Amino acid sequence: MLQKYDKRNDDILIYIDGQLLPRAEAKVSVFDSVVQGGDAVWEGIRVYNGRIFSLEEHLSRLQDSAHAMAFQGIPSSEEVKAALFKTLQANGMKDDTHIRLTLTRGLKITSGMDPRLNQFGPTLIIVPEWKPPVYPPEITLVTSSVRRNSPMSLDSKIHHNNLINNILAKIEANHAGADAGLMLDKDGFVSEANGVNVFCIRKGKVYTPHADSCLPGITRQHVIHLCQQAGIPILEKNLSLTEFYTADEVFTTGTMGELTKVVEIDGRQIMNRSGAQVLSQVQALFREMTETMGEPLPF
């Protein structure tokens, strides 16, 4: 599941603090907090058919994360939207686009951990790329020895750039020949995969872990709402590995890959003994949602 480079991205323009720069020239200072300590928050956003999908939810989470980390001078939604529209228009992007939106604590006057050294306000970075959903139709998972952070250590409600926890799980998955690492919480319950939320389906009911040690993903929340609206039973609960091994269907959710079927976990095939088709139904509902909802582009 290694992403392939798209030649269309050779000449993209990247937004950094009001400037649109060619890809090769788009850089931040070595004194920026994202370089000094991964001190930044971010969002992954998709553009479908001339609309930015779930933009308000993403901007709200970005601002909440920055506020939780005591950033000063957090840009308003209107400011970020204007920068997004400017960047997409400059690149001629209206569809088939993924945006990496990053807000760092900004430039420091000298190296150091103390946020009081950040005296210039946050740095806003917008990286738009031609990028369709990157996951294949089916993936495999392997359980990682790396535990997902609990709120005791680092609250997953902060969508921060310090992703070493998840990267270590992905390294383990790579070595095991799996597509992603399935991460457990401190008590041994399933939390999420290294870059996506996880769901399992058993006897027509959909289950997903509590968002205690996992990111409460925006696509995850859409799936919960879609199931509720369609009358599909859905429940958040503590889930063990065994419940995933023996499920009828398992899938992951995320902006980068949308809804993806899992066919194997730790060498156990997801057997789909009851011939379940719940995942196909939810995928169709989500596809319809992406085709009709979102913030219209003003160009």
Backbone hydrogen bonds in HBPLUS format (Angstrom, degrees):
<---DONOR---> <-ACCEPTOR-->    atom                        ^
c    i                          cat <-CA-CA->   ^        H-A-AA   ^      H-
h    n   atom  resd res      DA  || num        DHA   H-A  angle D-A-AA Bond
n    s   type  num  typ     dist DA aas  dist angle  dist       angle   num
A0009-ASN N   A0006-ASP O   2.90 MM   3  5.79 166.5  1.91 127.1 131.5     1
A0010-ASP N   A0007-LYS O   3.03 MM   3  5.48 165.9  2.05 119.6 120.7     2
A0023-ARG N   A0012-ILE O   3.13 MM  11  5.83 130.3  2.39 174.4 170.3     3
A0014-ILE N   A0021-LEU O   2.74 MM   7  5.16 168.4  1.75 152.3 152.3     4
A0021-LEU N   A0014-ILE O   2.77 MM   7  5.16 167.7  1.79 147.0 149.1     5
A0015-TYR N   A0126-ILE O   3.08 MM 111  4.92 156.8  2.14 147.1 148.0     6
A0126-ILE N   A0015-TYR O   2.89 MM 111  4.92 158.3  1.94 140.7 144.8     7
A0016-ILE N   A0019-GLN O   2.87 MM   3  5.32 156.4  1.93 150.3 158.3     8
A0019-GLN N   A0016-ILE O   3.13 MM   3  5.32 166.0  2.15 113.6 117.3     9
A0017-ASP N   A0124-LEU O   2.98 MM 107  5.29 162.7  2.01 154.8 159.4    10
A0025-GLU N   A0022-PRO O   2.80 MM   3  5.36 147.1  1.91 120.0 130.6    11
A0026-ALA N   A0023-ARG O   3.31 MM   3  5.33 160.4  2.35 103.8 109.6    12
A0032-ASP N   A0029-SER O   3.01 MM   3  5.22 164.5  2.04 108.7 111.9    13
A0108-LYS N   A0031-PHE O   2.97 MM  77  5.42 147.0  2.08 128.6 138.4    14
A0035-VAL N   A0032-ASP O   2.99 MM   3  5.54 137.9  2.17 113.0 123.7    15
A0036-GLN N   A0032-ASP O   3.02 MM   4  6.29 159.7  2.06 149.2 155.8    16
A0033-SER N   A0106-GLY O   2.89 MM  73  5.56 152.9  1.97 139.4 146.3    17
A0037-GLY N   A0033-SER O   2.94 MM   4  5.84 160.1  1.98 147.1 149.5    18
A0039-ASP N   A0033-SER O   3.16 MM   6  5.13 158.9  2.20 125.4 118.9    19
A0038-GLY N   A0034-VAL O   3.21 MM   4  4.24 136.7  2.41 106.3 110.7    20
A0040-ALA N   A0038-GLY O   3.02 MM   2  5.82 123.0  2.36 110.4  94.5    21
A0105-ARG N   A0039-ASP O   3.23 MM  66  6.24 157.1  2.28 159.8 153.3    22
A0161-ASN N   A0040-ALA O   2.86 MM 121  5.30 143.2  1.99 144.2 140.0    23
A0041-VAL N   A0103-LEU O   2.90 MM  62  5.38 163.6  1.93 145.4 149.1    24
A0103-LEU N   A0041-VAL O   2.85 MM  62  5.38 168.6  1.86 157.5 160.5    25
A0042-TRP N   A0159-HIS O   3.14 MM 117  6.27 154.2  2.21 159.7 164.0    26
A0043-GLU N   A0101-LEU O   2.76 MM  58  5.10 142.6  1.90 145.6 156.4    27
A0101-LEU N   A0043-GLU O   2.87 MM  58  5.10 165.5  1.89 160.1 162.0    28
A0045-ILE N   A0099-ILE O   2.90 MM  54  5.00 161.7  1.94 144.6 150.7    29
A0099-ILE N   A0045-ILE O   2.69 MM  54  5.00 164.4  1.72 156.0 159.9    30
A0053-PHE N   A0046-ARG O   2.94 MM   7  5.75 155.6  2.00 157.3 165.2    31
A0047-VAL N   A0097-THR O   2.94 MM  50  5.18 154.2  2.00 151.1 151.6    32
A0048-TYR N   A0051-ARG O   2.81 MM   3  5.28 152.9  1.88 161.1 163.3    33
A0051-ARG N   A0048-TYR O   2.79 MM   3  5.28 142.3  1.93 120.0 132.1    34
A0050-GLY N   A0094-LYS O   2.64 MM  44  4.58 157.6  1.69 165.4 159.5    35
A0297-LEU N   A0050-GLY O   2.93 MM 247  5.64 161.9  1.96 156.2 152.5    36
A0052-ILE N   A0295-GLU O   2.89 MM 243  4.97 160.6  1.92 135.0 136.5    37
A0295-GLU N   A0052-ILE O   2.88 MM 243  4.97 158.0  1.92 142.0 137.2    38
A0058-HIS N   A0054-SER O   3.08 MM   4  6.33 159.1  2.12 154.1 160.0    39
A0059-LEU N   A0055-LEU O   2.90 MM   4  6.12 165.9  1.92 161.2 164.7    40
A0060-SER N   A0056-GLU O   2.94 MM   4  6.02 158.4  1.98 147.2 153.5    41
A0061-ARG N   A0057-GLU O   3.04 MM   4  6.23 157.7  2.09 143.7 149.4    42
A0062-LEU N   A0058-HIS O   2.92 MM   4  6.13 158.2  1.97 149.4 155.8    43
A0063-GLN N   A0059-LEU O   2.96 MM   4  6.14 165.7  1.98 151.1 154.2    44
A0064-ASP N   A0060-SER O   2.86 MM   4  6.02 156.9  1.92 147.3 154.5    45
A0065-SER N   A0061-ARG O   2.88 MM   4  5.96 161.5  1.91 148.5 153.4    46
A0066-ALA N   A0062-LEU O   2.98 MM   4  6.21 159.5  2.03 147.0 152.7    47
A0067-HIS N   A0063-GLN O   2.87 MM   4  6.02 155.2  1.93 146.1 153.2    48
A0068-ALA N   A0064-ASP O   2.87 MM   4  6.08 158.5  1.92 149.1 155.0    49
A0069-MET N   A0065-SER O   3.12 MM   4  6.34 137.2  2.31 138.9 149.9    50
A0071-PHE N   A0066-ALA O   2.95 MM   5  5.36 172.1  1.96 153.5 153.2    51
A0070-ALA N   A0067-HIS O   2.92 MM   3  4.91 160.0  1.96 108.4 111.4    52
A0080-VAL N   A0076-SER O   3.07 MM   4  6.40 162.3  2.11 152.5 156.9    53
A0081-LYS N   A0077-SER O   2.84 MM   4  5.99 163.1  1.87 152.5 157.8    54
A0082-ALA N   A0078-GLU O   3.01 MM   4  6.14 161.8  2.04 144.7 149.4    55
A0083-ALA N   A0079-GLU O   3.13 MM   4  6.37 154.8  2.20 142.8 149.3    56
A0084-LEU N   A0080-VAL O   2.86 MM   4  6.13 155.0  1.92 151.4 159.0    57
A0085-PHE N   A0081-LYS O   2.83 MM   4  6.07 171.2  1.84 163.4 164.1    58
A0086-LYS N   A0082-ALA O   3.01 MM   4  6.09 161.1  2.05 143.7 149.4    59
A0087-THR N   A0083-ALA O   3.01 MM   4  6.14 156.6  2.07 144.0 150.1    60
A0088-LEU N   A0084-LEU O   2.91 MM   4  6.14 169.6  1.92 160.3 162.7    61
A0089-GLN N   A0085-PHE O   2.91 MM   4  5.99 163.7  1.94 150.6 155.6    62
A0090-ALA N   A0086-LYS O   3.05 MM   4  6.14 157.8  2.10 142.0 148.2    63
A0091-ASN N   A0087-THR O   3.16 MM   4  6.37 138.2  2.35 140.2 150.7    64
A0091-ASN N   A0088-LEU O   3.18 MM   3  5.16 128.9  2.45  93.7 107.1    65
A0092-GLY N   A0088-LEU O   2.92 MM   4  5.98 108.6  2.44 137.1 155.1    66
A0093-MET N   A0088-LEU O   2.98 MM   5  5.11 168.9  1.99 147.3 148.1    67
A0092-GLY N   A0089-GLN O   3.08 MM   3  4.93 152.8  2.15  98.6 107.2    68
A0131-LYS N   A0096-ASP O   2.94 MM  35  5.84 142.0  2.09 133.6 143.9    69
A0098-HIS N   A0129-GLU O   2.93 MM  31  5.43 160.7  1.97 156.9 162.6    70
A0129-GLU N   A0098-HIS O   2.85 MM  31  5.43 157.1  1.90 156.4 164.2    71
A0100-ARG N   A0127-VAL O   2.85 MM  27  5.01 166.1  1.87 139.4 143.4    72
A0127-VAL N   A0100-ARG O   2.96 MM  27  5.01 164.5  1.98 140.7 145.7    73
A0102-THR N   A0125-ILE O   2.88 MM  23  5.05 173.0  1.89 154.1 156.5    74
A0125-ILE N   A0102-THR O   2.83 MM  23  5.05 166.9  1.84 159.1 159.9    75
A0104-THR N   A0123-THR O   2.92 MM  19  5.07 158.8  1.96 148.4 150.8    76
A0123-THR N   A0104-THR O   3.24 MM  19  5.07 145.8  2.36 114.9 124.8    77
A0109-ILE N   A0117-LEU O   2.94 MM   8  5.61 146.2  2.06 140.6 148.9    78
A0117-LEU N   A0114-ASP O   2.97 MM   3  5.81 167.1  1.99 124.7 128.6    79
A0118-ASN N   A0115-PRO O   2.97 MM   3  5.38 161.2  2.01 111.3 117.5    80
A0134-VAL N   A0256-MET O   3.15 MM 122  6.24 151.3  2.24 142.4 146.6    81
A0139-ILE N   A0261-LYS O   2.91 MM 122  6.38 148.8  2.01 152.8 163.0    82
A0263-VAL N   A0139-ILE O   2.91 MM 124  6.08 161.4  1.94 165.8 171.3    83
A0179-ASP N   A0140-THR O   3.01 MM  39  5.32 138.2  2.19 122.1 134.0    84
A0141-LEU N   A0264-GLU O   2.84 MM 123  6.20 162.8  1.87 154.8 160.3    85
A0266-ASP N   A0141-LEU O   3.03 MM 125  6.47 157.0  2.08 143.0 147.1    86
A0142-VAL N   A0180-ALA O   3.17 MM  38  6.66 146.3  2.29 154.4 164.4    87
A0182-LEU N   A0142-VAL O   2.81 MM  40  5.69 163.0  1.84 131.6 137.6    88
A0144-SER N   A0182-LEU O   2.86 MM  38  5.65 167.2  1.88 145.1 147.1    89
A0148-ARG N   A0184-LEU O   2.89 MM  36  5.96 166.9  1.90 162.4 166.0    90
A0153-SER N   A0150-SER O   2.88 MM   3  5.59 151.1  1.97 121.4 128.5    91
A0154-LEU N   A0150-SER O   2.99 MM   4  6.12 158.1  2.04 166.3 165.9    92
A0158-ILE N   A0155-ASP O   3.13 MM   3  5.93 168.0  2.15 119.3 123.1    93
A0160-HIS N   A0158-ILE O   3.01 MM   2  5.56 127.4  2.29 106.6  91.3    94
A0163-LEU N   A0161-ASN O   2.95 MM   2  5.60 117.7  2.35 113.8  96.7    95
A0166-ASN N   A0163-LEU O   3.05 MM   3  5.44 117.8  2.45 107.9 121.4    96
A0167-ILE N   A0163-LEU O   2.88 MM   4  6.11 159.6  1.92 157.3 164.2    97
A0168-LEU N   A0164-ILE O   2.90 MM   4  6.00 162.0  1.93 156.7 158.8    98
A0170-LYS N   A0166-ASN O   2.96 MM   4  6.31 149.7  2.06 146.3 155.1    99
A0171-ILE N   A0167-ILE O   2.87 MM   4  6.18 151.4  1.95 150.5 158.4   100
A0172-GLU N   A0168-LEU O   3.13 MM   4  6.44 157.1  2.19 144.2 149.3   101
A0173-ALA N   A0169-ALA O   3.07 MM   4  6.38 154.9  2.14 143.8 150.7   102
A0174-ASN N   A0170-LYS O   2.88 MM   4  6.16 157.5  1.93 151.4 157.4   103
A0175-HIS N   A0171-ILE O   3.03 MM   4  6.32 162.3  2.06 153.5 157.1   104
A0176-ALA N   A0172-GLU O   3.00 MM   4  6.21 139.3  2.17 141.9 153.5   105
A0176-ALA N   A0173-ALA O   3.10 MM   3  4.99 123.7  2.43  92.2 107.1   106
A0178-ALA N   A0173-ALA O   2.93 MM   5  5.00 157.1  1.98 151.0 148.2   107
A0177-GLY N   A0174-ASN O   3.12 MM   3  5.16 156.1  2.18 102.0 109.4   108
A0194-ASN N   A0181-GLY O   2.83 MM  13  5.39 128.9  2.09 145.1 160.6   109
A0183-MET N   A0192-GLU O   2.70 MM   9  5.45 160.9  1.74 156.0 162.0   110
A0191-SER N   A0183-MET O   2.84 MM   8  5.69 159.7  1.88 156.0 154.1   111
A0192-GLU N   A0183-MET O   3.36 MM   9  5.45 147.6  2.47 133.1 142.3   112
A0185-ASP N   A0189-PHE O   2.73 MM   4  5.49 152.2  1.81 155.1 164.8   113
A0188-GLY N   A0185-ASP O   3.01 MM   3  5.31 166.1  2.03 115.0 119.3   114
A0190-VAL N   A0239-LEU O   2.83 MM  49  5.71 164.5  1.86 172.5 176.6   115
A0193-ALA N   A0196-VAL O   2.90 MM   3  5.20 149.4  2.00 159.7 166.5   116
A0197-ASN N   A0253-THR O   3.02 MM  56  5.19 152.0  2.10 157.0 154.7   117
A0253-THR N   A0197-ASN O   2.94 MM  56  5.19 148.4  2.04 131.4 137.6   118
A0199-PHE N   A0251-PHE O   2.83 MM  52  5.35 151.2  1.91 166.5 168.8   119
A0251-PHE N   A0199-PHE O   3.02 MM  52  5.35 160.9  2.05 137.9 142.8   120
A0200-CYS N   A0207-TYR O   2.92 MM   7  5.31 157.4  1.97 145.3 152.2   121
A0207-TYR N   A0200-CYS O   2.75 MM   7  5.31 161.0  1.79 168.2 172.9   122
A0201-ILE N   A0249-GLU O   2.72 MM  48  5.00 153.5  1.79 156.4 154.6   123
A0248-ASP N   A0201-ILE O   2.84 MM  47  5.64 145.4  1.96 158.3 169.9   124
A0249-GLU N   A0201-ILE O   3.27 MM  48  5.00 154.5  2.34 133.6 136.5   125
A0202-ARG N   A0205-LYS O   2.87 MM   3  5.32 155.7  1.92 154.4 158.7   126
A0205-LYS N   A0202-ARG O   3.00 MM   3  5.32 165.3  2.02 116.7 120.9   127
A0206-VAL N   A0233-PRO O   2.86 MM  27  6.12 177.2  1.86 152.7 153.4   128
A0235-LEU N   A0206-VAL O   2.89 MM  29  6.38 147.6  1.99 151.3 161.3   129
A0208-THR N   A0235-LEU O   3.09 MM  27  6.56 146.5  2.21 150.4 155.5   130
A0237-LYS N   A0208-THR O   3.11 MM  29  6.43 149.7  2.21 144.9 154.2   131
A0217-GLY N   A0215-LEU O   2.84 MM   2  5.37 125.6  2.14 110.7  94.1   132
A0221-GLN N   A0217-GLY O   3.00 MM   4  6.26 152.3  2.08 139.6 146.1   133
A0222-HIS N   A0218-ILE O   2.99 MM   4  6.29 152.0  2.07 145.0 152.7   134
A0223-VAL N   A0219-THR O   2.98 MM   4  6.28 157.2  2.03 152.4 157.7   135
A0224-ILE N   A0220-ARG O   3.06 MM   4  6.42 157.4  2.12 149.5 155.5   136
A0225-HIS N   A0221-GLN O   3.01 MM   4  6.27 164.7  2.04 152.0 155.4   137
A0226-LEU N   A0222-HIS O   2.80 MM   4  6.01 160.9  1.84 154.3 160.2   138
A0227-CYS N   A0223-VAL O   2.96 MM   4  6.12 163.1  1.99 152.1 155.9   139
A0228-GLN N   A0224-ILE O   3.06 MM   4  6.29 160.7  2.10 147.0 152.6   140
A0229-GLN N   A0225-HIS O   2.89 MM   4  6.11 160.3  1.93 153.4 158.4   141
A0230-ALA N   A0226-LEU O   2.95 MM   4  6.08 145.6  2.07 144.3 153.6   142
A0232-ILE N   A0227-CYS O   2.83 MM   5  4.77 151.8  1.90 149.5 147.7   143
A0231-GLY N   A0228-GLN O   3.33 MM   3  5.24 158.9  2.37  98.8 104.8   144
A0243-GLU N   A0240-SER O   3.13 MM   3  5.35 125.1  2.45  99.8 112.8   145
A0244-PHE N   A0241-LEU O   2.95 MM   3  5.16 128.8  2.21 101.6 115.7   146
A0245-TYR N   A0241-LEU O   2.81 MM   4  6.15 159.9  1.85 156.5 163.2   147
A0246-THR N   A0242-THR O   3.00 MM   4  6.11 155.1  2.07 149.8 154.5   148
A0247-ALA N   A0244-PHE O   3.31 MM   3  5.14 170.0  2.32 105.1 107.3   149
A0262-VAL N   A0250-VAL O   2.81 MM  12  5.23 169.1  1.83 143.7 140.5   150
A0252-THR N   A0260-THR O   2.86 MM   8  5.21 151.3  1.94 142.5 151.3   151
A0260-THR N   A0252-THR O   3.02 MM   8  5.21 157.7  2.07 139.2 146.1   152
A0254-GLY N   A0258-GLU O   3.07 MM   4  5.02 130.8  2.33 124.8 138.3   153
A0258-GLU N   A0254-GLY O   2.62 MM   4  5.02 132.9  1.83 151.9 159.3   154
A0270-ILE N   A0263-VAL O   3.00 MM   7  5.24 165.0  2.02 126.2 127.7   155
A0265-ILE N   A0268-ARG O   2.95 MM   3  5.24 157.0  2.00 145.0 149.2   156
A0268-ARG N   A0265-ILE O   2.87 MM   3  5.24 163.1  1.90 121.2 124.1   157
A0275-GLY N   A0272-ASN O   3.12 MM   3  5.47 165.5  2.14 115.4 118.5   158
A0281-GLN N   A0277-GLN O   3.25 MM   4  6.55 154.3  2.32 145.9 152.6   159
A0281-GLN N   A0278-VAL O   3.07 MM   3  5.13 116.1  2.49  97.0 112.5   160
A0282-VAL N   A0278-VAL O   2.96 MM   4  6.31 160.2  2.00 157.7 162.9   161
A0283-GLN N   A0279-LEU O   2.81 MM   4  6.02 162.0  1.84 158.4 163.8   162
A0284-ALA N   A0280-SER O   3.05 MM   4  6.20 154.6  2.12 142.9 149.0   163
A0285-LEU N   A0281-GLN O   3.08 MM   4  6.37 155.3  2.14 145.9 152.5   164
A0286-PHE N   A0282-VAL O   2.91 MM   4  6.16 157.0  1.96 151.1 157.3   165
A0287-ARG N   A0283-GLN O   2.91 MM   4  6.09 157.8  1.96 148.3 154.4   166
A0288-GLU N   A0284-ALA O   3.05 MM   4  6.25 158.0  2.09 146.2 151.6   167
A0289-MET N   A0285-LEU O   3.07 MM   4  6.30 148.4  2.18 139.3 148.1   168
A0290-THR N   A0286-PHE O   3.00 MM   4  6.35 156.2  2.05 154.4 159.3   169
A0291-GLU N   A0287-ARG O   3.18 MM   4  6.37 139.0  2.36 141.3 152.0   170
A0292-THR N   A0289-MET O   3.23 MM   3  5.43 151.4  2.32 103.1 111.2   171
A0293-MET N   A0289-MET O   2.97 MM   4  5.75 145.2  2.10 158.9 163.3   172
